[in-house]
């Protein structure tokens, strides 16, 4: 049996190659469409209704060219669980088919998940969140680490790590990525930022490119690192004394050369008139 982890290009080898290399027993036949149940570990959650309708129309004309991949259900007698091909299965139901061609494999939960992920990633069917959740599933439930996922999928370890880090974003932002409102490239920039959701909404509203979004985040980060000079205690004491004396907030900004600005914050026309009269009477 050939170990799929030996080949860093696992993704490029093709699903049929992976099935053959895995040493799994399989058979080809047609089964009733009603005997198929969804894969509980299906990586893909979102299916475009218009695309399904188009595929159903194609199936009506040409049939299903590529068989679905299934295994015997562990939970339901006389049922088969989908491993790969859920989009074709759903479209076949819309098209009104009674039977579908399948490849029946003997596969455990891990192998079923591996094959489902490979098919979806190869076809670029997963949105970035579905992809991240698939990798996390392998790690959390099947003893993988980032390096092992990288070898199996045929993508860099940094890609796997950055993908999974998307799941640390706020739930509302994750949903934006899932629905394609914001790209993975934009989302990566926002990871770890407290105001990531606010920035995401600004990126969408302003239609910023990834580069423009990077510049915006850089500007915000640099702005947050500004060091503000603490006011001299004598100036603060003077501000408080004048504020108490005249009943208006007084702000005194004194520069190094002892020039500066003295401002009064008035609340209403009466306070302003009083202040103007005091200045007129004394100067």
C-alpha positions, 0 to 999 in steps of 0.5 A: 500500500502506497502512503499518500503522505509521502507525496507532497503533491497529493492534491495534484495526483487526482482523486482516482489516484488517491483512491487507487493508492489507498488500497480501498476495495471498491465496486461500481454500480447504480443504486437508488438515489433515496438510499443515499444519505449525506456525509456527516463530515461533508466539508462543503456546507454552501451550495448555490441554488442557481448552479444546482439548477444548471447542473440538474438541467445538464444531468437531464440532458447527458446524465451523470458522467462522473459517479458519486463516491459512497460507503455503507452507512454505519448508522442506517441499515441498507443506506449509503453515506456520501463521500464525494459528489454531494452537489451531483447528488442534490442536482440528480434529485432536482432532475428527478433521477431514481438511480445514480452511478456510484463507486462504493468504497470500504472506508473508515471515517478518516478516509471518508473525510480525507477523500471528501476534502481532496475532491472539494479542494481539487475542484475549488468548491470550498469557500475559505471558511469551509476549507479552514473547518475541514483542516481543523476537523482533521486536526481536532478529531483525527490526530493530524497536525499542521505539517501532516495536513500540509503534506496530505493536501499538497499545500504549504504549512503556512497556507494551512495555518493561515487558513485555520486562523480565519476561524479566530475572527468574529462570527459575523466576519466569518459569515461574510467570508463564507458568503463571499462578501469579503475575500480570504486575502482581505480577511487575513489582514484583519486577523488579530485586530480588535476592530476587525469587523468594523474594518471589514465593513469599511473595506466592503463599503469603500471597495478597497483592494487587498493592498489598499486594505493593508495600507489602511490597517498599517495606518491604524496600527501606526496611529495607535502607537503614537506616544502622547506627552503627559501634561505638566501637573502645574498646567493641569492645576491652572486649568482646574483653578480657572475652570472652577473660577469662571464656571467654564472648562479651560484648556491650556496647551503650552509649548516649549517656548512658552507660547501656546493656546488658552481655550474656553469651552462655553455652554450657551450664549449667556456664558459666551456673552459673559466671557466677551464682556470680561475681556472687553472690560479688562483689555 
